[in-house]
């Protein structure tokens, strides 16, 4: 709160650090969470602190996917689009999400958006970059599924497409005016195979 209060009014908008939408999406210690209604009061204090001098408050919605470990998750095994470990030291064995869990994850991004609105944020940013779970679905390195969520580039994009539609639907059905949905993405991947010079067919 002190950190943001010292900067409010100096810039037009502040995007928070990543806030996980599920407990198993926590990426590191001390991370923000928007995974439960219990966090709405503290998130409200955060948004009001940011907005105190006219700065817009943006909550970044996030799930780490395979970019976490069981220590951070208190013994829970990390999940991703497929059971393919990240290319980093000490990367853990993970498991692929079931189709029901994929729909649950999309639903939890929706609920997180609802909480952001209730907490007084002006916008949300969907964190689809930095090799976190949304990018993991789109990447040919981390997604080797053979169902509707993987294979061709169109099927790998399906998760993003349904997720963005679901989040914008929440905003459209709310009574909040001028609430904006942003999307953050990485145009390059160092992994092989990986996306290079990606152009996401998104319009938010």
BAMARPA-924869 format. One record per residue (C-alpha): residue number from 1; residue in one letter; x, y, z. Coordinates in Angstrom, 2 decimals, m for minus. Each point is the difference from the previous one (the first is absolute). Example, Ala and Ser with C-alpha at 12.3 -4.5 7.8 and 13.67 -1.06 7.14 Angstrom:
2
(rec 1, A, (12.30, m4.50, 7.80));
(rec 2, S, (1.37, 3.44, m0.66));
END
This chain:
204
(rec 1, X, (0.00, 0.00, 0.00));
(rec 2, X, (2.82, 2.37, 0.90));
(rec 3, X, (1.82, m0.73, m3.26));
(rec 4, X, (m3.06, 0.83, m2.13));
(rec 5, X, (m1.02, 2.99, 2.13));
(rec 6, X, (3.37, 1.64, m0.69));
(rec 7, X, (m0.60, m0.26, m3.76));
(rec 8, X, (m3.69, 0.73, m0.45));
(rec 9, X, (m0.57, 3.15, m2.03));
(rec 10, X, (3.42, m0.19, m1.64));
(rec 11, X, (m1.27, m2.19, m2.85));
(rec 12, X, (m3.30, m0.47, m1.81));
(rec 13, X, (m0.39, m3.68, 0.88));
(rec 14, X, (1.62, m2.68, 2.12));
(rec 15, X, (m0.16, m3.69, m0.85));
(rec 16, X, (0.43, m2.10, 3.12));
(rec 17, X, (2.32, m2.95, 0.21));
(rec 18, X, (m1.55, m3.35, m0.97));
(rec 19, X, (m3.02, m1.13, 2.01));
(rec 20, X, (m0.71, m3.72, m0.19));
(rec 21, X, (m3.52, m1.13, m0.85));
(rec 22, X, (0.46, m3.47, 1.53));
(rec 23, X, (1.99, m1.19, 3.00));
(rec 24, X, (1.95, m2.41, m2.22));
(rec 25, X, (0.90, 2.93, m2.26));
(rec 26, X, (2.19, 1.71, 2.59));
(rec 27, X, (3.43, 0.63, m1.48));
(rec 28, X, (2.04, 1.33, 2.93));
(rec 29, X, (m0.18, 0.94, 3.66));
(rec 30, X, (m1.66, 3.29, 0.88));
(rec 31, X, (m2.12, 0.02, m3.16));
(rec 32, X, (m3.36, 1.72, m0.27));
(rec 33, X, (m3.06, m2.23, m0.23));
(rec 34, X, (m3.48, 0.57, m1.38));
(rec 35, X, (m0.98, m3.67, 0.36));
(rec 36, X, (m2.62, 0.51, 2.71));
(rec 37, X, (m2.57, 2.53, 1.20));
(rec 38, X, (1.96, 0.25, 3.25));
(rec 39, X, (2.55, 2.16, m1.83));
(rec 40, X, (m2.51, 2.63, m1.20));
(rec 41, X, (0.39, 2.27, 3.07));
(rec 42, X, (3.80, 0.15, m0.26));
(rec 43, X, (m0.14, 0.36, m3.79));
(rec 44, X, (m2.46, 2.88, 0.52));
(rec 45, X, (2.54, 1.73, 2.24));
(rec 46, X, (2.63, m0.55, m2.67));
(rec 47, X, (m2.13, 1.45, m2.81));
(rec 48, X, (m1.05, 3.02, 2.08));
(rec 49, X, (3.63, 0.65, 0.91));
(rec 50, X, (1.04, m0.04, m3.67));
(rec 51, X, (m2.94, 2.22, m1.01));
(rec 52, X, (0.45, 2.54, 2.80));
(rec 53, X, (1.49, 2.70, m2.25));
(rec 54, X, (m1.76, m0.83, m3.26));
(rec 55, X, (2.15, m2.90, m1.18));
(rec 56, X, (m1.91, m2.90, m1.59));
(rec 57, X, (0.33, m3.38, 1.74));
(rec 58, X, (0.47, m3.14, m2.10));
(rec 59, X, (0.03, m3.51, 1.48));
(rec 60, X, (2.11, m2.55, m1.88));
(rec 61, X, (m1.66, m3.45, m0.15));
(rec 62, X, (2.40, m2.90, m0.06));
(rec 63, X, (0.69, m3.72, 0.38));
(rec 64, X, (3.59, m1.24, 0.12));
(rec 65, X, (m0.67, m3.44, m1.46));
(rec 66, X, (3.31, m1.88, m0.24));
(rec 67, X, (2.01, 3.08, 1.08));
(rec 68, X, (m0.33, m0.82, 3.70));
(rec 69, X, (0.89, m2.90, 2.28));
(rec 70, X, (m1.52, m2.20, 2.66));
(rec 71, X, (1.82, 1.94, 2.73));
(rec 72, X, (m1.86, 3.19, m0.86));
(rec 73, X, (m3.19, m2.06, m0.40));
(rec 74, X, (0.47, m1.70, 3.40));
(rec 75, X, (0.37, m3.49, m1.47));
(rec 76, X, (m2.47, 0.32, m2.88));
(rec 77, X, (1.33, m1.14, m3.39));
(rec 78, X, (0.19, 2.77, m2.63));
(rec 79, X, (m2.29, m0.22, m3.04));
(rec 80, X, (0.13, 1.14, m3.61));
(rec 81, X, (m1.49, m0.63, m3.43));
(rec 82, X, (2.18, m3.12, m0.29));
(rec 83, X, (2.34, m1.87, 2.33));
(rec 84, X, (3.14, 1.60, m1.47));
(rec 85, X, (2.45, 1.58, 2.43));
(rec 86, X, (1.21, 3.54, m0.53));
(rec 87, X, (3.50, 0.56, m1.38));
(rec 88, X, (1.49, 1.34, 3.21));
(rec 89, X, (2.16, m1.41, 2.81));
(rec 90, X, (m1.75, m2.33, 2.42));
(rec 91, X, (m3.25, 0.03, m1.95));
(rec 92, X, (m2.43, m2.43, 1.56));
(rec 93, X, (m2.07, m2.79, m1.50));
(rec 94, X, (m3.51, 1.29, m0.51));
(rec 95, X, (m3.34, m1.31, m1.19));
(rec 96, X, (m2.29, 1.03, m2.83));
(rec 97, X, (m3.29, 1.63, 0.85));
(rec 98, X, (m3.11, m2.05, m0.70));
(rec 99, X, (m2.64, 1.53, m2.24));
(rec 100, X, (m2.25, 0.64, 3.01));
(rec 101, X, (2.89, 1.78, 1.71));
(rec 102, X, (0.53, 2.17, m3.08));
(rec 103, X, (m3.61, 1.15, 0.13));
(rec 104, X, (0.39, 0.56, 3.75));
(rec 105, X, (3.04, 2.18, m0.68));
(rec 106, X, (m1.92, 2.11, m2.51));
(rec 107, X, (m2.80, 0.33, 2.55));
(rec 108, X, (2.50, 1.12, 2.64));
(rec 109, X, (1.31, 2.74, m2.29));
(rec 110, X, (m3.62, 1.15, m0.29));
(rec 111, X, (m0.45, m0.01, 3.77));
(rec 112, X, (3.28, 1.88, 0.41));
(rec 113, X, (m1.29, 2.68, m2.37));
(rec 114, X, (m3.20, 0.29, 2.02));
(rec 115, X, (2.08, 0.43, 3.17));
(rec 116, X, (2.17, 2.65, m1.67));
(rec 117, X, (m3.13, 1.96, m0.89));
(rec 118, X, (m1.39, m0.35, 3.55));
(rec 119, X, (3.37, 1.10, 1.41));
(rec 120, X, (m0.15, 3.23, m2.00));
(rec 121, X, (2.63, m0.58, m2.65));
(rec 122, X, (m0.37, 1.91, m3.26));
(rec 123, X, (1.32, m2.78, m2.22));
(rec 124, X, (1.47, m3.48, m0.07));
(rec 125, X, (2.95, m1.26, m1.98));
(rec 126, X, (0.02, m3.67, m1.00));
(rec 127, X, (3.59, m1.18, 0.39));
(rec 128, X, (0.58, m2.12, m3.10));
(rec 129, X, (3.77, 0.55, m0.11));
(rec 130, X, (3.29, m1.04, 1.63));
(rec 131, X, (m0.64, m3.73, m0.58));
(rec 132, X, (m2.79, m0.15, 2.59));
(rec 133, X, (m3.00, m2.28, m0.47));
(rec 134, X, (m1.83, 1.93, m2.72));
(rec 135, X, (3.12, 0.10, m2.15));
(rec 136, X, (0.59, m3.65, 0.91));
(rec 137, X, (m3.24, m0.88, m1.77));
(rec 138, X, (1.00, 1.94, m3.10));
(rec 139, X, (3.60, m1.19, m0.21));
(rec 140, X, (0.87, m3.08, m2.07));
(rec 141, X, (2.73, m0.70, 2.55));
(rec 142, X, (m2.29, m0.34, 3.03));
(rec 143, X, (m3.21, m1.14, m1.71));
(rec 144, X, (m0.01, m3.42, m1.67));
(rec 145, X, (m3.67, m0.77, 0.65));
(rec 146, X, (m2.05, m1.82, m2.63));
(rec 147, X, (m3.45, 1.28, 1.01));
(rec 148, X, (m1.78, 3.30, m0.69));
(rec 149, X, (2.68, 1.84, 2.04));
(rec 150, X, (3.09, m1.04, m1.96));
(rec 151, X, (1.54, m1.00, m3.31));
(rec 152, X, (m0.50, 2.65, m2.67));
(rec 153, X, (0.61, 3.67, 0.72));
(rec 154, X, (m3.76, 0.54, m0.09));
(rec 155, X, (m0.57, m2.67, 2.66));
(rec 156, X, (2.86, 1.30, 2.16));
(rec 157, X, (m1.65, 3.43, m0.23));
(rec 158, X, (m3.35, m1.42, 1.11));
(rec 159, X, (0.79, 0.40, 3.70));
(rec 160, X, (0.93, 3.67, m0.47));
(rec 161, X, (m3.07, 0.63, m2.14));
(rec 162, X, (m2.43, m1.50, 2.51));
(rec 163, X, (1.77, 1.65, 2.93));
(rec 164, X, (m0.08, 3.51, m1.48));
(rec 165, X, (m3.63, m0.41, m1.09));
(rec 166, X, (m0.94, m1.11, 3.52));
(rec 167, X, (1.76, 2.91, 1.68));
(rec 168, X, (m1.47, 2.60, m2.36));
(rec 169, X, (m3.44, m1.56, 0.50));
(rec 170, X, (0.31, 0.66, 3.74));
(rec 171, X, (0.83, 3.64, m0.71));
(rec 172, X, (m2.80, 0.36, m2.54));
(rec 173, X, (m2.52, m1.40, 2.48));
(rec 174, X, (1.14, 2.31, 2.80));
(rec 175, X, (m1.31, 3.50, 0.50));
(rec 176, X, (3.49, 1.49, 0.10));
(rec 177, X, (0.71, 2.70, m2.57));
(rec 178, X, (3.30, 0.25, m1.89));
(rec 179, X, (1.50, m3.15, 1.52));
(rec 180, X, (2.82, m1.22, m2.24));
(rec 181, X, (1.37, m3.50, m0.61));
(rec 182, X, (3.63, m0.16, m1.04));
(rec 183, X, (2.05, m2.96, m1.17));
(rec 184, X, (3.75, m0.39, 0.42));
(rec 185, X, (1.91, m2.34, m2.30));
(rec 186, X, (3.54, m0.98, m0.95));
(rec 187, X, (0.70, 0.09, m3.75));
(rec 188, X, (3.12, m2.18, 0.23));
(rec 189, X, (0.92, m3.28, 1.71));
(rec 190, X, (3.53, m1.31, 0.44));
(rec 191, X, (m1.20, m3.61, 0.33));
(rec 192, X, (0.07, m2.36, m2.96));
(rec 193, X, (m2.52, m0.57, m1.39));
(rec 194, X, (m1.28, 3.44, 0.93));
(rec 195, X, (m2.01, 2.88, m1.39));
(rec 196, X, (1.98, 2.62, m1.89));
(rec 197, X, (m1.33, 3.43, m1.03));
(rec 198, X, (m3.48, m0.92, 1.20));
(rec 199, X, (m2.97, 2.06, m1.06));
(rec 200, X, (m2.89, m0.76, 2.35));
(rec 201, X, (m3.41, 0.37, m1.65));
(rec 202, X, (m1.37, 1.91, 2.99));
(rec 203, X, (m2.23, 3.03, 0.22));
(rec 204, X, (m0.93, 1.21, 3.50));
END
